[in-house]
Amino acid sequence: MSNIITLPSLRVNPDNVNHHLWNNNGTWFLHYTVYPTSFTKERIRRSLGTKIVEVARDRRDAFFLQLTGQKTASVRQTAVA
């Protein structure tokens, strides 16, 4: 059994403040892709439970910060291209 360490990677277009956000009939969703194995991928959509884009951005940023284990800073500032 191998000891593989997985680290989150985030691709962000700095010109798009709504990266990873998807509006479905007025409700904002977080949309991202995970790669459980090197041969498969899975697209995930999670409701952010809001119709306000600013709240959706804050919730998206909080989710990605939790995912990466960071405590502060905005995903918009720390994104990896």
N, C-alpha and C positions, 0 to 999 in steps of 0.2 A: 504494500500500500504506500502510495506516495504522499508526501506532506506538501500539498499545494496550498499556497496562501492566495486568497483572492482579495483584490482591492477594488473598490468602486472607481469607475472612470466616468467622467461626465463631459460630454461634448456640448458646447454652447456656442451659438452664434451671438456675438456681443451686440449685434445690431437688432436683435429680436428680444425685447424685454419679456415677451410671453413664451419663451422657450419652454418646452415640455408641458405647455398648457393646451387644453383642447376644450372648446365650448360646444356642449351638446344641449341644444334647445334651451340655452340660457344658463345652464349649470356648468361650472368649470370643473374639469377633470385634470388630473396629473397623468401624463402619458409618457412611458419610458419603456426601454427594452432591457431584459436581462438575458444572460447567456449561461444557463445551468451547466452545460457541457460545451466543449469546443466545437461540437457539431450541431447544437440546437440553440434556438433563441425563442424567447417568449415576450410578447408585447403585453404590457400591463397598463390598464387604465383604472385609476382610483378616483372616486368622486371626492372633490374638495369641499362639497357641501355649501357652496356659496354661488351667488350670481354676481358678486362684485369682484372685478378683475384684480383690484389692489389686494383684497383679502386672499384671493387665490394665489397671487404671487408670494405673499408672506407665508402661506401654508406650504407652497411648493419649496420655498427656500428652507423652511424649518425641516421638512421631510428630508431634503438632500443633506442638510447639515447633520441631522441625526444619522443618516446612512453613512456618512463619511467619518462620524465620530468627532466632528468639530464642535466647539462650544460657541464660538462667536464668528462674526464676519458674514457677509452676504455671499450666497452662491454666485451671484453676478460678479463679485470681485475675485473669487477664488477658483473660478471655473477653469478646467483644463481643456485646451482646444485640441 
